Amino acid sequence: MNPRINAREYFTIRPLELAAWIVFAALVAGCIFYSRTASAPAETNTVARINLNAADVEELMTLPEMSRRQAQAIIKARAKRGGFKSVGELTSVPGLTDANVRRIEGMVEAK
């Protein structure tokens, strides 16, 4: 180290330099956050909806947390009603809770 340079001055960050580093860090963090959120695919547009009035047990079981018993209950209720007019009618199917219906309502349709 040069004896003419005061160590305190050498290692002191000036307020404008500190502000520049803070702005730089914020910009980098914002770019990282934006790149992670902007590149996420839209899940709702990539999945084809399952028709409740035409699906079989195996197709209904591809829905999240759908058991064979629940799928069979949907088909039994469909036969008894003559088909579903809306997805909301699933709430009256025995064995399906409101949480089950909310979980799959964006993935099914009643045509």
WOUR-V537942 format. One record per residue. N is the residue number from 1. RES is the residue in one small letter. PSI is psi in degrees with one decimal (* if undefined). Layout:
BEGIN
n	res	psi
N	RES	PSI
N	RES	PSI
END
This chain:
BEGIN
n	res	psi
1	m	140.7
2	n	127.1
3	p	-18.3
4	r	-19.5
5	i	127.1
6	n	127.7
7	a	-36.3
8	r	-41.2
9	e	-36.1
10	y	-40.5
11	f	3.8
12	t	132.7
13	i	127.3
14	r	151.8
15	p	-39.4
16	l	-36.2
17	e	-41.3
18	l	-43.6
19	a	-39.1
20	a	-40.8
21	w	-37.2
22	i	-43.3
23	v	-42.2
24	f	-45.5
25	a	-39.5
26	a	-39.8
27	l	-42.9
28	v	-45.3
29	a	-40.3
30	g	-39.6
31	c	-40.5
32	i	-45.3
33	f	-45.3
34	y	-41.5
35	s	-31.2
36	r	-36.8
37	t	-31.6
38	a	-26.0
39	s	-4.1
40	a	129.8
41	p	150.7
42	a	113.0
43	e	-31.9
44	t	-26.8
45	n	-16.3
46	t	-13.6
47	v	129.1
48	a	140.9
49	r	145.9
50	i	130.2
51	n	116.2
52	l	-27.2
53	n	-2.7
54	a	-10.0
55	a	147.0
56	d	-179.9
57	v	-46.2
58	e	-39.9
59	e	-40.2
60	l	-30.6
61	m	-10.2
62	t	-12.3
63	l	151.1
64	p	130.8
65	e	32.8
66	m	120.0
67	s	167.5
68	r	-39.8
69	r	-41.2
70	q	-41.3
71	a	-41.9
72	q	-35.9
73	a	-35.9
74	i	-44.8
75	i	-39.2
76	k	-43.5
77	a	-35.5
78	r	-43.9
79	a	-38.7
80	k	-38.2
81	r	-21.0
82	g	21.2
83	g	161.3
84	f	140.5
85	k	-25.9
86	s	161.2
87	v	-30.1
88	g	-21.5
89	e	-13.8
90	l	-22.2
91	t	-21.1
92	s	0.8
93	v	125.8
94	p	134.3
95	g	-10.6
96	l	127.8
97	t	169.6
98	d	-35.8
99	a	-40.1
100	n	-45.8
101	v	-44.0
102	r	-36.8
103	r	-34.5
104	i	-4.2
105	e	-27.2
106	g	-7.5
107	m	-7.0
108	v	162.4
109	e	159.3
110	a	102.0
111	k	*
END
